[in-house]
Structures are given as C-alpha cells and as structure tokens.
Amino acid sequence: MIQLLSFFFFTFLVAFIAYLATRKTKENTSDGYFLGGRSLTGVVIAGSLLLTNLSTEQIVGLNGAAYKEGILVMAWETLAAIAIVITAFVLLPRYLKSGITTVPQFLESRYDKTTKTITSILFLSGYMIVLLPIVLYSGALAINTMFDVPALLGVSDVTALWISVWTIGIVGSIYAVFGGLKAVAVSDTINAIGLLTGGLLVPYFGLLAIGDGNLSDGWSNLIITNPEKFNAIGDSNASVPFATIFTGMMLVQLFYWGTNQAIIQRGLGAKNLKEGQKGLLLAAFIKILVPFIVVLPGIIAFQLFKDQPLTNPDQAYPFLVSKVLPVSLLGFFAAVLFGAVLSSFNSALNSSSTLFGLDIYKAYINKNANEQQTVKMSKLFGILLAVFSMLIAPFIAYANNGLFGYLQEVNGCYSIPILTIILVGYTTKYVPAIAAKIAIISGVVLYSISQFILKPFVFGSENYPHYLHIMAILFVINIMVMLIIGYFKPRKDAYNLKYSHDVDITPWKYLYLMGISIVIIVIGIYFYFS
C-alpha cells in the first residue's frame, strides 16, 4: 500500500508544479505551444533533454543488453556526450540564428518545400511506428514487473500490459497535447532530479546485496567474479563492436542529439544561445554518469540472478529494482520511472504535433490557417497519434530482439538520410534541392533493402556487416552523390543563412573549456575500461 501512495503522491506533485509553472504561457501561439515561448533556461533544457532521452526503452533496453554483454554497451551513452558537444558548437548556433521551430523548416529554406515535407513525413513515420509504441511497451513492462500488476489486479499478463500501456498513453497525452512544450520541459526537469537520485540508488542497493551490506565488497566481488563484463572493447560478434564507434555510432549520435526533432526542440526553445549551450553541455556532462543508471544495474542483475537466469533480459532491470530497493522507496522510484516514460512519450508526441501542424497542415491542408487553428489541429493530430501508438504498443511483446538494439537498427531507415542532407546543407552553398531528394529517398530505400532483405534472406545475419557499418557506408555514398550533383548541376544562387533576430546568439564564454573537458573525460573512460 505504501508503494502505491508514494507513487501517486510524487506523480501528482510533478503535475501540479508543471501546471503552476505553465499556466501563464500563451499556448495558443506557435512559439508558446511549440517552443515554450522561447523562454527555456539552461537547467530546464538539460533536464528535459535527459528525461526525453532517458526513458524506459533506454533504461530497460540498455540494462537488458548489459545483462547479456556487459559494459561495452555504454558506448550508446558515453559517446552521446561528444555528439551533444558537437551540437552545441556547430548546429545549435545555426538553428537559433535562423529562428526555426522545426528542423525541416531549415530544409525548406536550404532546399525546397518538397524536401521539407519528405523529411517531416519520415520523422512522423519513425515516431508513429517505432519510437512511441516502444516507449509505451517498455514503460508498461517495467511498471508491471515492479508492482506485479497482473497479481495486483487479478488479470493475465497480456491484459495487464494493455492496461498499463493505455494508462501511460492517456496521462502522457494530457501533458503533451494540452500543455505544450513548456509543460513537458518543466515536468521533465523535476522528474530528471528524481530519476538521477533514484537511478543511482538502484546500483547502490544492488552492490550492498552483492557485498552482504558492504558497498566496496560488493563492487570488488562484481568485478572479480565477472571480469569479462567490464571490457568496453566489443569484438566483431558484440552488439556494439569497437570498430563501429568510429563509423556509424557517431553518425547515429549526431542525428539523435543534433537533428532529431523530439530532442533538439528543447534547444530551439532556449531564451538565447548562451542558455541553449549551457543546457546542452550540462546534459553532456551528466550523460557521462548515466551508465551508472542504464548499464551497471544490468551487470549487477547478472550477478544476483546467476542461479535463476532470466529468459527475457529486458526484465533484468525491473526485477532488480523490485528485489533490492526498500519497500519505502519502491513507489517513489516507480513514479520516477513513470515520469521518464511520460517524458519520452509526450516529448515525441509534442514534436510530432509540431511537425504536423507547421510542416503539413499549414503548408498543405490550410495555408491560410491562423496560429490558433494550427495549434488546435496539432492537438487533434497528437490525440490521434497517441491512440494509434497505444493500439500498436502491446504487440511489441512478440518481437524477438532486445528493445534497444531493435530500436536503433530500425531508426537507421530515416536517421542517416536526414543527417546527410542537413550536414551537406549547412556545409555547402550550391548543392541543389534535387540532390537532397535523391539522397534521402535512396538512403531510405538502400538501407531498407540492406537490413530487411539482403541481411536476413540473402547473406544471413552472421555473415553480414554490422548495421552501424552499413549506415556509415551509405552516409559516405549519399554525400558523394550530393556533391557530384552539386558540381554538375549547382543551384543558381549561393545559400546564405539569415539572422532572424528572434533570440540573442552570443555564445557562452565557457563553451570551449567545458566542451573540450567533456571529450577528454569520455576518452579517459574508454582507456580505463579497455
């Protein structure tokens, strides 16, 4: 009973604070609803970035991968810090200078309207079919396992999964659809504090369990008993071979942190460039510590459950939480995890509404729509998208692969093509729109053929290059195609990025010091665990 009381108390506390912080925001305007009135500060941006990223598909999926393979999967977290630094240095200043609300809006000014529309549709497809359903499923799986919802409600596992998915989906929709970005960002910041606190308590109590009440003994026993789990250098058969760090891994990270609408929208809502860069670099620094939350518990679970190995590695984290956390903290941490699920869900939902409202509805369906009409239709689209995701999510239980690996591989269909045309767009002046269209369409088609036809049916999964290597190969091919087209058929006028004067773009004075320090720390971590 105490678990449920603490769960509901913390959940409603977050909602109440978010309401107080956003009740004066003008949500019937595009800037107010989609960008929080361009008023987000560094701390809020960092908290929202971390919670948007650090949801249960991350916590459950990566700990499940660590349960199987060990610390090598930390590459998804530690290398993200470098990608965030690059975003703060290179991409965010350009985004804020142009005053865009969505990433595809840049593509319209750089290439043309059709390129923007294709990109928006790709983003929406990825959120609708992959990201949103996986977030709902992984969250429901964690809540069901920690609270034993089937026994609590006297229903089957399948029924409990549907109940949890729809509960999370409905609450998340209320935040995202009716609150706008600022409600999402404020609730994210509060939940980020809770998640970092509670997330560090899980390995703490786990190590105490291994060491019979002694923390240092627990750490020593874990390393001595499982030395193979603490090697960051993955071989060719690992889910993250070491060579991929220098190929597709960094490309995936750059796409996610620098161009993914659901993530970068927090930076676009910054009150100025200084606050945006502060937020990104603070998030990058905390990201280095995140493996203690999303990797170490999986290794601890492997040690604790050796005598009764789990059939589903994705259950390693929720089982560990239910076993080692004191009863008094279980409800609080479940509420924090619930908040993390809501964060990723409502962030993607808010970004999807933004893309639909500005890049599709106003551009094609009702060109004369005023801001109130655009926001209203965006909210309606968000509701429909949420319902669609809630219908799909429970069926992910029948997928064979681990959550996180599945999510990353499928995302490759659109992540690398979009990253390609954005980077070429910013670094060249004469590459024409036709080059971007060819690159984005060929990127989607070639990657789909590679991973879903050639790999399983022609060469076999064991004899085929890792999907991160495939991403890098296609990235290079697409850039070459775009540059060749630009050489033989350049656009007539050079592209120049105009300053919108929406926000001040004076950079943060400690940008270089903090950025270089973060990169050095990441490299040091790899040397230590190699």
Backbone torsions as a table, in degrees:
resi	resn	phi	psi	omega
1	MET	NA	-40.2	-178.4
2	ILE	-63.7	-32.6	178.4
3	GLN	-63.1	-44.5	-178.3
4	LEU	-66.6	-39.2	-179.8
5	LEU	-64.3	-45.4	179.3
6	SER	-67.1	-33.9	177.4
7	PHE	-61.2	-52.1	-176.8
8	PHE	-69.9	-34.9	179.6
9	PHE	-61.9	-50.2	-177.8
10	PHE	-66.7	-39.3	-179.5
11	THR	-61.8	-47.0	-179.3
12	PHE	-71.8	-29.0	176.5
13	LEU	-63.0	-45.0	178.2
14	VAL	-60.8	-45.6	-179.7
15	ALA	-61.3	-41.2	-177.7
16	PHE	-66.8	-43.7	179.2
17	ILE	-64.5	-41.1	178.3
18	ALA	-61.6	-38.1	178.6
19	TYR	-64.6	-45.7	-179.1
20	LEU	-62.5	-37.0	-175.6
21	ALA	-77.0	-18.9	-172.8
22	THR	-117.7	0.9	-173.0
23	ARG	-67.2	-20.7	180.0
24	LYS	-98.1	-0.9	179.1
25	THR	-73.0	135.8	-179.5
26	LYS	-82.7	91.9	-173.2
27	GLU	-82.3	-5.0	179.3
28	ASN	-90.3	7.6	172.7
29	THR	-111.9	156.1	-177.2
30	SER	-61.6	-47.4	179.6
31	ASP	-63.8	-38.7	-178.5
32	GLY	-67.4	-44.9	-176.3
33	TYR	-79.8	-45.5	-172.7
34	PHE	-86.3	-29.8	-175.2
35	LEU	-124.4	15.1	178.9
36	GLY	61.0	30.3	180.0
37	GLY	71.1	20.5	-175.3
38	ARG	47.5	51.1	-174.7
39	SER	-127.0	7.8	-173.8
40	LEU	-73.7	135.3	178.6
41	THR	-95.1	171.7	-175.6
42	GLY	-57.4	-45.3	-177.8
43	VAL	-65.2	-42.4	179.2
44	VAL	-65.3	-41.9	178.9
45	ILE	-61.7	-45.8	-179.8
46	ALA	-61.8	-46.7	-179.9
47	GLY	-62.0	-43.0	-179.2
48	SER	-68.3	-39.9	177.2
49	LEU	-59.3	-46.7	-176.7
50	LEU	-65.7	-42.6	-178.4
51	LEU	-73.0	-34.9	176.5
52	THR	-61.1	-41.8	-179.8
53	ASN	-78.9	-44.5	-170.3
54	LEU	-88.8	72.8	177.9
55	SER	-108.0	-172.1	-173.4
56	THR	-70.7	-25.5	175.7
57	GLU	-65.0	-27.1	176.9
58	GLN	-81.2	-51.7	-176.2
59	ILE	-66.5	-49.8	-179.6
60	VAL	-70.0	-45.7	-175.7
61	GLY	-66.7	-47.1	-178.0
62	LEU	-71.2	-37.2	175.7
63	ASN	-66.1	-33.9	174.1
64	GLY	-63.7	-40.8	177.4
65	ALA	-66.8	-39.3	178.2
66	ALA	-66.6	-34.4	175.9
67	TYR	-57.5	-37.9	-179.2
68	LYS	-84.6	-41.1	-167.4
69	GLU	-119.2	-20.3	179.2
70	GLY	98.0	-158.1	-167.6
71	ILE	-72.0	-12.1	-177.4
72	LEU	-60.2	-24.5	-179.6
73	VAL	-74.3	-3.1	177.8
74	MET	-65.7	-11.9	178.7
75	ALA	-54.9	-33.9	-179.9
76	TRP	-64.9	-23.8	-177.5
77	GLU	-100.5	-52.8	-174.2
78	THR	-65.9	-39.1	-179.8
79	LEU	-72.8	-19.9	175.4
80	ALA	-60.9	-33.0	-179.6
81	ALA	-59.9	-39.9	179.1
82	ILE	-67.2	-41.3	179.1
83	ALA	-62.9	-37.4	178.6
84	ILE	-66.7	-39.0	177.5
85	VAL	-61.5	-44.8	178.8
86	ILE	-61.1	-40.8	178.2
87	THR	-61.2	-43.4	-179.7
88	ALA	-64.7	-36.1	-178.2
89	PHE	-78.7	-43.1	-166.6
90	VAL	-106.4	-52.6	-169.8
91	LEU	-85.4	-46.1	-175.6
92	LEU	-58.5	-42.9	177.9
93	PRO	-57.4	-37.3	-179.7
94	ARG	-72.4	-39.3	177.7
95	TYR	-61.2	-49.2	-175.9
96	LEU	-70.9	-30.8	177.4
97	LYS	-62.8	-41.1	-177.3
98	SER	-81.4	-16.3	176.9
99	GLY	73.2	26.7	-177.6
100	ILE	-74.4	155.9	173.9
101	THR	-102.7	-31.9	177.2
102	THR	-127.6	152.2	177.6
103	VAL	-60.7	-42.7	178.1
104	PRO	-59.0	-23.5	177.0
105	GLN	-62.8	-35.3	174.4
106	PHE	-62.6	-40.9	-178.1
107	LEU	-64.3	-30.9	176.6
108	GLU	-67.9	-43.7	-179.2
109	SER	-71.5	-31.3	-178.4
110	ARG	-83.7	-39.4	-178.3
111	TYR	-113.8	-90.5	176.6
112	ASP	-164.2	178.0	-174.9
113	LYS	-65.1	-37.0	-179.0
114	THR	-64.4	-41.4	177.6
115	THR	-60.6	-43.1	177.9
116	LYS	-60.7	-43.8	-177.2
117	THR	-65.6	-43.6	178.6
118	ILE	-58.9	-44.1	-179.6
119	THR	-65.0	-42.7	178.8
120	SER	-61.3	-41.8	179.2
121	ILE	-64.6	-38.7	177.9
122	LEU	-64.3	-45.1	177.3
123	PHE	-58.2	-49.0	-177.1
124	LEU	-62.8	-39.4	179.0
125	SER	-64.2	-42.5	179.3
126	GLY	-63.9	-43.0	178.7
127	TYR	-65.4	-41.9	-173.6
128	MET	-71.4	-44.2	-171.5
129	ILE	-92.2	-30.9	-172.8
130	VAL	-112.0	-65.1	-167.7
131	LEU	-66.1	-55.1	-175.3
132	LEU	-60.7	-48.0	178.3
133	PRO	-61.6	-37.7	-179.4
134	ILE	-68.4	-39.3	177.1
135	VAL	-60.6	-45.4	-179.8
136	LEU	-64.4	-44.7	-178.0
137	TYR	-64.7	-47.4	-177.2
138	SER	-65.3	-37.3	176.9
139	GLY	-64.9	-44.3	179.0
140	ALA	-63.5	-39.2	178.9
141	LEU	-61.6	-43.4	-179.5
142	ALA	-66.3	-47.0	-179.3
143	ILE	-62.9	-43.4	-179.5
144	ASN	-62.8	-39.9	-178.0
145	THR	-71.8	-42.3	-177.1
146	MET	-70.6	-39.8	-177.2
147	PHE	-97.1	-2.9	-175.2
148	ASP	49.5	55.4	-175.7
149	VAL	-57.0	-39.5	178.7
150	PRO	-56.4	-44.7	179.3
151	ALA	-71.6	-36.8	-178.7
152	LEU	-62.3	-40.0	-178.3
153	LEU	-98.7	-8.0	-179.3
154	GLY	69.0	38.7	-179.5
155	VAL	-126.5	170.9	179.2
156	SER	-73.6	166.1	178.2
157	ASP	-59.8	-40.7	-178.5
158	VAL	-65.1	-44.9	179.3
159	THR	-63.9	-42.1	178.4
160	ALA	-61.7	-37.5	179.1
161	LEU	-63.7	-44.3	178.5
162	TRP	-62.6	-42.0	-179.3
163	ILE	-62.6	-45.9	-178.1
164	SER	-67.5	-41.0	178.9
165	VAL	-58.8	-46.8	-177.0
166	TRP	-72.1	-31.7	176.3
167	THR	-65.1	-48.5	178.8
168	ILE	-62.3	-43.9	-177.7
169	GLY	-62.8	-42.3	-178.4
170	ILE	-67.9	-46.9	-179.9
171	VAL	-64.5	-43.2	178.7
172	GLY	-62.0	-37.2	179.5
173	SER	-65.0	-38.3	179.3
174	ILE	-62.0	-43.9	177.2
175	TYR	-60.0	-54.4	-169.1
176	ALA	-74.3	-45.1	-173.0
177	VAL	-75.8	-40.6	-174.1
178	PHE	-100.2	-16.0	-177.7
179	GLY	-99.3	-25.7	-177.4
180	GLY	77.8	-175.7	-173.3
181	LEU	-63.8	-38.1	-175.7
182	LYS	-66.1	-39.3	176.8
183	ALA	-62.4	-40.3	177.7
184	VAL	-63.1	-47.3	-175.3
185	ALA	-66.5	-41.2	-179.7
186	VAL	-66.1	-46.9	179.1
187	SER	-63.8	-34.9	177.2
188	ASP	-61.4	-43.3	-177.4
189	THR	-62.1	-43.4	179.1
190	ILE	-65.1	-45.7	-179.9
191	ASN	-66.1	-30.0	179.2
192	ALA	-62.1	-42.4	178.4
193	ILE	-61.8	-45.1	179.2
194	GLY	-65.1	-39.2	-177.9
195	LEU	-69.5	-41.5	178.1
196	LEU	-64.8	-39.6	178.9
197	THR	-67.9	-54.5	-179.0
198	GLY	-65.9	-36.9	-179.4
199	GLY	-63.4	-34.5	178.0
200	LEU	-77.7	-23.1	177.3
201	LEU	-70.6	-29.2	-178.8
202	VAL	-63.3	-54.3	176.9
203	PRO	-64.9	-30.1	178.4
204	TYR	-60.6	-53.1	179.9
205	PHE	-70.3	-28.7	177.0
206	GLY	-65.9	-42.9	178.0
207	LEU	-67.7	-35.1	175.1
208	LEU	-62.0	-38.9	179.4
209	ALA	-65.7	-39.4	179.1
210	ILE	-69.8	-37.7	-176.2
211	GLY	-94.7	17.1	179.2
212	ASP	53.5	44.8	176.1
213	GLY	95.3	-4.1	-179.9
214	ASN	-113.1	120.4	-174.2
215	LEU	-65.1	-48.1	-177.7
216	SER	-66.2	-36.4	176.0
217	ASP	-64.5	-38.5	178.5
218	GLY	-62.1	-44.3	178.7
219	TRP	-64.2	-44.4	179.4
220	SER	-62.7	-45.5	179.6
221	ASN	-61.8	-39.0	-178.4
222	LEU	-64.2	-44.0	-178.6
223	ILE	-71.5	-43.6	-177.4
224	ILE	-66.4	-40.4	-177.4
225	THR	-74.8	-31.4	-174.8
226	ASN	-130.0	59.9	-177.0
227	PRO	-61.9	-30.9	-179.1
228	GLU	-66.4	-20.9	-179.5
229	LYS	-80.3	-7.9	-176.5
230	PHE	-114.3	32.9	175.4
231	ASN	-110.8	114.9	-175.9
232	ALA	-78.4	-8.1	-177.4
233	ILE	-94.7	103.0	-179.1
234	GLY	-82.8	140.3	177.2
235	ASP	-79.7	-173.9	-174.2
236	SER	-67.3	-18.8	-179.6
237	ASN	-93.3	-4.1	-178.8
238	ALA	-74.6	161.0	177.2
239	SER	-67.1	-27.1	175.7
240	VAL	-128.9	80.7	176.1
241	PRO	-58.6	146.3	-175.0
242	PHE	-57.9	-35.4	-177.9
243	ALA	-63.0	-27.7	-177.6
244	THR	-68.3	-18.8	177.9
245	ILE	-60.8	-30.1	-177.1
246	PHE	-97.8	3.0	179.5
247	THR	-121.1	-102.6	-173.1
248	GLY	-74.2	-23.5	-177.3
249	MET	-58.2	-49.0	-178.8
250	MET	-67.6	-30.6	177.3
251	LEU	-67.0	-43.4	177.7
252	VAL	-61.5	-43.1	-179.3
253	GLN	-64.6	-41.5	179.3
254	LEU	-65.3	-39.5	176.7
255	PHE	-62.2	-49.0	-173.2
256	TYR	-63.6	-48.8	-173.6
257	TRP	-88.0	-19.6	-175.7
258	GLY	-108.2	-21.5	-174.7
259	THR	-133.2	-13.4	-178.6
260	ASN	-70.2	119.4	-173.8
261	GLN	-55.6	-40.3	-177.5
262	ALA	-63.1	-25.3	-179.6
263	ILE	-95.3	-54.3	-171.4
264	ILE	-69.9	-15.3	178.9
265	GLN	-60.0	-28.8	176.5
266	ARG	-65.0	-41.9	177.4
267	GLY	-67.4	-36.0	179.5
268	LEU	-65.9	-23.4	179.7
269	GLY	-88.0	7.9	-178.8
270	ALA	-66.0	146.4	-179.9
271	LYS	-71.4	-22.9	173.2
272	ASN	-164.4	173.0	-177.4
273	LEU	-64.2	-38.0	-179.2
274	LYS	-58.3	-47.2	179.8
275	GLU	-67.0	-36.7	178.3
276	GLY	-63.1	-44.9	179.5
277	GLN	-68.7	-38.2	174.6
278	LYS	-57.0	-48.1	-178.1
279	GLY	-61.7	-44.4	-179.4
280	LEU	-64.1	-45.0	-177.1
281	LEU	-72.3	-32.9	173.4
282	LEU	-63.9	-42.5	176.9
283	ALA	-62.7	-39.1	179.9
284	ALA	-63.9	-42.1	-179.9
285	PHE	-64.7	-45.7	179.6
286	ILE	-65.2	-32.0	-179.0
287	LYS	-60.3	-31.6	178.3
288	ILE	-62.8	-31.1	-178.5
289	LEU	-85.1	-13.1	-173.4
290	VAL	-61.1	-31.6	176.7
291	PRO	-54.0	-24.4	175.4
292	PHE	-64.4	-22.1	-178.6
293	ILE	-99.7	-37.9	-171.5
294	VAL	-108.3	-1.8	179.5
295	VAL	-126.4	-53.2	-177.0
296	LEU	-55.4	-43.5	179.3
297	PRO	-59.0	-32.9	177.9
298	GLY	-63.7	-39.2	178.0
299	ILE	-69.8	-39.3	176.7
300	ILE	-62.3	-41.4	178.0
301	ALA	-62.4	-38.1	177.9
302	PHE	-59.7	-42.0	179.8
303	GLN	-68.1	-44.2	-175.4
304	LEU	-72.4	-32.6	-175.3
305	PHE	-104.1	22.8	-178.8
306	LYS	-59.0	-38.7	-176.7
307	ASP	-73.2	-23.8	177.7
308	GLN	-132.8	76.2	-176.8
309	PRO	-56.8	143.1	-179.5
310	LEU	-80.1	138.2	177.0
311	THR	-76.5	-29.0	178.1
312	ASN	-117.5	103.7	-177.9
313	PRO	-57.9	-26.2	-179.4
314	ASP	-67.6	-8.8	176.0
315	GLN	-93.3	0.0	-176.3
316	ALA	-59.8	-47.2	-176.1
317	TYR	-68.1	-53.3	179.9
318	PRO	-61.0	-34.0	176.5
319	PHE	-64.8	-43.3	180.0
320	LEU	-61.4	-45.3	179.3
321	VAL	-57.9	-46.2	-177.7
322	SER	-67.8	-24.4	-177.4
323	LYS	-87.9	-38.8	-169.6
324	VAL	-103.7	-27.3	-179.0
325	LEU	-73.1	138.5	174.2
326	PRO	-60.3	149.8	-177.6
327	VAL	-55.8	-36.4	-177.5
328	SER	-65.8	-24.5	-178.6
329	LEU	-98.6	-13.6	-173.9
330	LEU	-62.9	-43.3	179.9
331	GLY	-65.2	-42.2	177.8
332	PHE	-60.4	-46.5	-177.1
333	PHE	-69.7	-35.1	175.6
334	ALA	-62.0	-38.0	177.6
335	ALA	-65.4	-38.3	178.2
336	VAL	-66.1	-44.0	176.9
337	LEU	-62.7	-40.2	177.1
338	PHE	-59.7	-41.8	176.9
339	GLY	-64.2	-37.0	178.3
340	ALA	-65.8	-39.0	176.6
341	VAL	-63.3	-48.1	179.7
342	LEU	-58.3	-39.2	-177.3
343	SER	-60.1	-53.6	-179.3
344	SER	-64.3	-40.0	-178.5
345	PHE	-66.3	-51.7	-175.2
346	ASN	-74.3	-24.5	176.3
347	SER	-68.1	-46.7	177.7
348	ALA	-64.8	-35.8	180.0
349	LEU	-67.9	-43.8	178.5
350	ASN	-63.3	-41.0	179.1
351	SER	-67.7	-37.0	177.3
352	SER	-64.2	-41.9	177.5
353	SER	-62.3	-39.2	178.4
354	THR	-62.3	-48.6	-179.6
355	LEU	-60.9	-44.9	-178.7
356	PHE	-66.0	-48.1	-175.3
357	GLY	-62.9	-47.4	-174.0
358	LEU	-88.0	-36.2	-172.3
359	ASP	-98.6	-15.2	-179.6
360	ILE	-121.8	-57.1	-176.2
361	TYR	-61.7	-54.1	-177.0
362	LYS	-72.6	-27.2	-177.4
363	ALA	-82.2	-30.6	-172.9
364	TYR	-127.6	-40.8	-172.2
365	ILE	-81.6	-46.5	-179.3
366	ASN	-141.4	87.1	-175.0
367	LYS	-66.1	-21.6	-178.7
368	ASN	-97.7	9.9	-177.2
369	ALA	-62.7	137.3	174.5
370	ASN	-83.3	179.0	-174.1
371	GLU	-65.3	-37.1	179.7
372	GLN	-64.4	-41.6	178.5
373	GLN	-66.1	-39.8	-179.8
374	THR	-64.0	-45.2	178.7
375	VAL	-63.8	-41.4	-179.6
376	LYS	-61.2	-45.9	-179.9
377	MET	-69.9	-31.6	176.7
378	SER	-64.6	-41.0	177.9
379	LYS	-64.3	-41.3	178.7
380	LEU	-62.7	-43.2	177.9
381	PHE	-61.8	-41.1	178.8
382	GLY	-59.6	-40.8	178.5
383	ILE	-63.2	-46.4	-179.8
384	LEU	-63.6	-40.8	179.3
385	LEU	-65.2	-39.2	178.6
386	ALA	-62.9	-44.6	179.4
387	VAL	-62.3	-43.3	178.9
388	PHE	-59.9	-43.8	-179.6
389	SER	-65.4	-38.9	179.9
390	MET	-66.8	-28.8	177.9
391	LEU	-74.5	-33.6	-177.6
392	ILE	-81.5	-38.6	-168.4
393	ALA	-49.5	-47.9	-176.0
394	PRO	-60.9	-23.3	-177.0
395	PHE	-76.9	-11.6	177.1
396	ILE	-66.6	-17.9	177.7
397	ALA	-58.3	-21.6	-177.2
398	TYR	-93.5	2.2	177.6
399	ALA	-73.9	145.4	-174.8
400	ASN	-86.1	-34.2	-173.1
401	ASN	-83.8	163.7	175.1
402	GLY	-64.0	152.4	-175.0
403	LEU	-58.8	-50.2	-170.5
404	PHE	-70.0	-44.0	178.3
405	GLY	-62.3	-40.2	178.3
406	TYR	-62.4	-44.5	-178.9
407	LEU	-60.9	-46.5	-176.9
408	GLN	-67.4	-40.4	-177.8
409	GLU	-67.5	-44.3	-179.0
410	VAL	-67.4	-36.0	179.4
411	ASN	-61.3	-22.2	-180.0
412	GLY	-60.8	-19.9	179.5
413	CYS	-58.4	-36.2	-176.8
414	TYR	-120.5	-18.1	-174.3
415	SER	-66.4	-49.2	-176.2
416	ILE	-70.1	-42.7	176.1
417	PRO	-58.1	-42.0	-179.7
418	ILE	-66.7	-44.7	178.0
419	LEU	-58.5	-40.8	-178.4
420	THR	-58.5	-51.6	-174.6
421	ILE	-72.1	-27.1	177.2
422	ILE	-71.4	-46.7	-179.3
423	LEU	-64.6	-43.4	178.0
424	VAL	-65.2	-36.9	179.4
425	GLY	-61.9	-38.5	-178.3
426	TYR	-82.7	-25.5	-174.0
427	THR	-100.4	-6.1	176.5
428	THR	-127.7	164.6	-178.6
429	LYS	-118.7	-16.2	-172.0
430	TYR	-120.1	-1.9	178.0
431	VAL	-66.7	126.3	-172.5
432	PRO	-84.7	172.7	-177.7
433	ALA	-63.9	-36.0	-178.3
434	ILE	-61.2	-32.4	178.3
435	ALA	-65.4	-40.5	179.2
436	ALA	-65.9	-42.1	179.9
437	LYS	-62.5	-45.6	179.9
438	ILE	-63.2	-42.8	-177.4
439	ALA	-65.2	-43.8	-175.5
440	ILE	-72.1	-38.4	179.3
441	ILE	-71.9	-44.4	179.7
442	SER	-65.9	-35.7	178.5
443	GLY	-62.1	-45.1	179.0
444	VAL	-64.7	-47.0	-175.9
445	VAL	-66.8	-47.7	-177.2
446	LEU	-65.3	-41.4	179.1
447	TYR	-65.7	-41.4	179.0
448	SER	-62.8	-43.0	177.9
449	ILE	-63.1	-42.8	-178.4
450	SER	-61.4	-52.0	-170.8
451	GLN	-85.5	-26.3	-173.3
452	PHE	-113.4	-2.0	175.2
453	ILE	-126.5	-60.3	-177.2
454	LEU	-64.7	-46.1	-176.9
455	LYS	-62.9	-52.6	-176.2
456	PRO	-81.3	-31.3	-169.2
457	PHE	-108.8	-18.2	-176.6
458	VAL	-109.2	-58.2	-175.4
459	PHE	-95.8	-26.5	-174.8
460	GLY	88.9	143.8	-175.1
461	SER	-60.9	-35.0	-175.4
462	GLU	-70.3	-29.8	-174.6
463	ASN	-101.3	10.0	-173.3
464	TYR	-107.9	146.0	178.8
465	PRO	-59.4	152.2	178.1
466	HIS	-60.3	146.0	-176.0
467	TYR	-62.4	-27.0	176.9
468	LEU	-69.2	-33.9	174.4
469	HIS	-67.6	-40.3	178.4
470	ILE	-60.5	-42.0	178.0
471	MET	-58.6	-44.6	-178.3
472	ALA	-65.0	-41.2	179.4
473	ILE	-61.8	-47.8	-179.3
474	LEU	-67.0	-33.2	177.0
475	PHE	-60.7	-48.2	179.7
476	VAL	-64.4	-43.3	-179.6
477	ILE	-60.9	-46.2	-178.3
478	ASN	-65.7	-38.0	176.9
479	ILE	-63.9	-43.1	179.0
480	MET	-61.9	-42.3	178.6
481	VAL	-60.6	-45.2	-179.2
482	MET	-64.1	-42.5	-179.6
483	LEU	-67.6	-37.0	178.1
484	ILE	-65.2	-45.1	177.9
485	ILE	-62.2	-41.8	178.8
486	GLY	-63.6	-31.1	179.3
487	TYR	-72.2	-44.1	-176.5
488	PHE	-87.6	-27.6	-179.6
489	LYS	-134.4	65.7	-177.5
490	PRO	-70.4	154.8	173.5
491	ARG	-67.4	155.7	-174.0
492	LYS	-67.6	-45.3	-176.4
493	ASP	-110.6	140.8	177.8
494	ALA	-66.3	140.3	178.4
495	TYR	-81.3	130.8	176.2
496	ASN	-126.7	129.5	-179.2
497	LEU	-77.0	119.2	-177.8
498	LYS	-91.4	147.0	179.6
499	TYR	-88.8	120.6	-176.6
500	SER	-82.0	-19.1	-177.4
501	HIS	64.6	21.5	176.8
502	ASP	-69.4	-39.2	178.2
503	VAL	-138.4	161.4	176.5
504	ASP	-72.9	133.6	-176.6
505	ILE	-113.0	30.4	172.0
506	THR	-72.3	123.4	-176.1
507	PRO	-70.6	159.9	177.8
508	TRP	-70.0	134.3	-173.6
509	LYS	-68.1	-22.4	179.7
510	TYR	-98.6	15.9	-175.1
511	LEU	-57.6	-51.1	-175.9
512	TYR	-67.8	-42.8	-179.6
513	LEU	-59.8	-49.0	-178.3
514	MET	-69.7	-41.4	-178.3
515	GLY	-62.2	-48.4	-179.7
516	ILE	-65.3	-38.2	179.0
517	SER	-61.4	-42.5	-179.3
518	ILE	-63.6	-42.8	179.9
519	VAL	-63.3	-42.1	179.7
520	ILE	-63.0	-41.8	179.3
521	ILE	-62.0	-42.7	179.9
522	VAL	-61.6	-46.3	179.2
523	ILE	-62.0	-40.4	178.5
524	GLY	-61.7	-38.2	178.8
525	ILE	-61.7	-41.1	179.8
526	TYR	-67.7	-37.7	176.8
527	PHE	-64.1	-38.5	-177.3
528	TYR	-66.7	-40.4	-176.2
529	PHE	-97.5	17.9	179.0
530	SER	-105.7	NA	NA
